[in-house]
Amino acid sequence: MSWKTETIFIRPARLDAGPEKLVTDLGYQDHRKISETPISGAGVGSVWIGAAGDCVIIYTRFAAHFFGADDDEEFNSFRSALLRHFSDADITPLFLDNRSGAWGFAVFRHGTLIRCQYGEDGAVMGDEGARLPAEEAHLARFERRKVNGEVLYRDSENPGAGGLTVSDVGCALVVEMFQSFTGLHFDDVDGFGIGANFWLNEKEQERYSRSRAGLAAVYTSSSVRPWWKFWG
């Protein structure tokens, strides 16, 4: 089984006026609300917005664009609006698709990028800013060594796992960061967070609805895969 996530955590922040107000404040006046659901039901539309305690949570395909794909005009508009609206908070996008070994995490503080690292296919593709305390604590578990010119890591808590690549460690760090915000592993998010799924505009709704129209013939509502899992 493989894990995935496309999540943005914002702290400290609240949704006192509800998720629809935030969608509007981000500039999407023509949005369409699909359903109210915990984060376990995210991914039906183009964005899920919710909250838990002092943390606003956004599940969106835009999360992946923070890592080496910032030439998309739609994403750039979303990012600019997000950084403006939460200028007093820490914004942490997380991306993981360990079918391909793709992962990434970033932290914006008061609108400025202070840390970003991401990789794919066993390699680190981008590395900017000083390590976070959470990274240092995570890496302290590992013994670093070189084998045939390649840097490998040995997990002191799981020595039977063998040599881990930089990408393996990066994927594990994204999982740990997700848990640090939610207190939960991906498998345990049922019922976590109160929020809603949205289409950002009518045109997007029509476009994506057409592309997904065939899914109804393939999956029943009880067999659709949750957003955080892949099965081989």
DADAUR-V980916 format. One record per residue. N is the residue number from 1. RES is the residue in three letters. SS is DSSP state (2 for helix, 1 for strand, 0 for the rest). OMEGA is omega in whole degrees, -180 to 180 (999 if undefined). D_LAST is the distance of its C-alpha to the last C-alpha in whole Angstrom. Layout:
n = [N N]
res = [RES RES]
ss = [SS SS]
omega = [OMEGA OMEGA]
d_last = [D_LAST D_LAST]
//
This chain:
n = [1 2 3 4 5 6 7 8 9 10 11 12 13 14 15 16 17 18 19 20 21 22 23 24 25 26 27 28 29 30 31 32 33 34 35 36 37 38 39 40 41 42 43 44 45 46 47 48 49 50 51 52 53 54 55 56 57 58 59 60 61 62 63 64 65 66 67 68 69 70 71 72 73 74 75 76 77 78 79 80 81 82 83 84 85 86 87 88 89 90 91 92 93 94 95 96 97 98 99 100 101 102 103 104 105 106 107 108 109 110 111 112 113 114 115 116 117 118 119 120 121 122 123 124 125 126 127 128 129 130 131 132 133 134 135 136 137 138 139 140 141 142 143 144 145 146 147 148 149 150 151 152 153 154 155 156 157 158 159 160 161 162 163 164 165 166 167 168 169 170 171 172 173 174 175 176 177 178 179 180 181 182 183 184 185 186 187 188 189 190 191 192 193 194 195 196 197 198 199 200 201 202 203 204 205 206 207 208 209 210 211 212 213 214 215 216 217 218 219 220 221 222 223 224 225 226 227 228 229 230 231 232]
res = [MET SER TRP LYS THR GLU THR ILE PHE ILE ARG PRO ALA ARG LEU ASP ALA GLY PRO GLU LYS LEU VAL THR ASP LEU GLY TYR GLN ASP HIS ARG LYS ILE SER GLU THR PRO ILE SER GLY ALA GLY VAL GLY SER VAL TRP ILE GLY ALA ALA GLY ASP CYS VAL ILE ILE TYR THR ARG PHE ALA ALA HIS PHE PHE GLY ALA ASP ASP ASP GLU GLU PHE ASN SER PHE ARG SER ALA LEU LEU ARG HIS PHE SER ASP ALA ASP ILE THR PRO LEU PHE LEU ASP ASN ARG SER GLY ALA TRP GLY PHE ALA VAL PHE ARG HIS GLY THR LEU ILE ARG CYS GLN TYR GLY GLU ASP GLY ALA VAL MET GLY ASP GLU GLY ALA ARG LEU PRO ALA GLU GLU ALA HIS LEU ALA ARG PHE GLU ARG ARG LYS VAL ASN GLY GLU VAL LEU TYR ARG ASP SER GLU ASN PRO GLY ALA GLY GLY LEU THR VAL SER ASP VAL GLY CYS ALA LEU VAL VAL GLU MET PHE GLN SER PHE THR GLY LEU HIS PHE ASP ASP VAL ASP GLY PHE GLY ILE GLY ALA ASN PHE TRP LEU ASN GLU LYS GLU GLN GLU ARG TYR SER ARG SER ARG ALA GLY LEU ALA ALA VAL TYR THR SER SER SER VAL ARG PRO TRP TRP LYS PHE TRP GLY]
ss = [0 1 1 1 1 1 1 1 1 1 1 0 0 0 0 0 0 0 2 2 2 2 2 2 2 0 0 0 0 0 0 1 1 1 1 1 1 0 2 2 2 0 0 0 0 0 1 1 1 1 1 1 0 0 1 1 1 1 1 1 2 2 2 2 2 2 0 0 0 0 0 0 2 2 2 2 2 2 2 2 2 2 2 2 2 0 0 0 0 1 1 1 1 1 1 1 1 0 0 0 0 1 1 1 1 1 1 1 1 0 0 1 1 1 1 1 1 1 1 1 0 0 1 1 1 1 1 1 0 0 0 0 2 2 2 2 2 2 2 0 0 1 1 1 1 1 1 0 0 1 1 1 1 1 1 0 0 0 2 2 2 0 0 1 0 2 2 2 2 2 2 2 2 2 2 2 2 2 2 2 2 2 0 0 0 2 2 2 0 0 0 0 0 1 1 1 1 1 1 0 0 2 2 2 2 2 2 2 2 2 2 0 0 0 2 2 2 2 0 0 0 0 0 0 0 0 0 0 1 1 0 0]
omega = [179 -176 175 171 174 -167 176 177 -178 -176 -5 180 -179 177 -175 179 177 -177 -180 179 179 178 179 -179 178 173 -178 -176 -174 -176 179 177 -178 -175 171 -175 168 -177 178 178 -180 174 179 178 -179 -180 170 180 180 -178 173 -178 -178 -176 171 -176 177 174 -174 175 179 -179 -179 -176 176 -172 173 180 -174 179 -180 -175 -180 178 -179 177 179 -179 -179 180 -180 -179 177 -173 -178 -175 -179 -175 169 179 -174 172 176 177 178 170 -171 163 -179 -178 180 -178 176 173 180 175 171 178 -176 175 -177 178 178 -180 176 174 179 -178 -179 176 175 -177 172 -176 180 -177 -175 177 -179 179 176 175 179 177 -178 179 179 -177 180 178 -169 172 -176 177 179 178 -178 177 -179 177 177 -179 176 -178 -178 -180 180 -174 180 -178 180 -178 179 177 175 180 177 -179 179 178 -179 180 178 177 180 180 175 -180 -179 178 -173 -173 -173 168 -180 -177 -171 -173 178 178 -177 175 177 -177 -177 173 180 156 -177 175 -176 -180 179 179 -179 -178 -177 178 178 -177 -178 -174 -178 -177 -177 -180 -176 -176 166 -178 -179 -176 179 -176 174 -171 -175 -177 164 170 179 999]
d_last = [7 8 11 13 17 20 23 26 29 32 35 38 37 38 37 41 41 37 34 36 39 37 35 39 40 37 39 37 40 38 35 33 32 29 29 30 27 26 23 21 21 22 20 22 24 25 26 26 29 30 32 32 35 36 33 32 28 27 23 23 22 25 24 22 25 27 25 27 27 30 32 31 34 32 30 33 35 33 33 37 37 35 37 40 40 38 41 42 38 35 32 29 26 23 20 16 13 12 9 12 15 17 19 22 25 29 32 35 38 41 39 39 36 36 33 30 27 24 22 19 18 20 23 25 26 28 30 33 36 36 34 33 34 31 30 33 32 28 29 32 29 29 31 31 31 31 30 31 32 28 28 26 26 26 26 29 27 24 26 23 21 23 23 21 22 23 20 18 22 21 18 19 23 21 20 23 25 23 24 28 28 27 27 24 20 17 17 20 21 22 26 26 28 30 30 29 27 29 29 31 34 34 33 30 29 30 28 25 26 26 23 21 23 21 18 21 21 17 16 19 20 18 15 14 12 14 15 14 10 7 4 0]
//
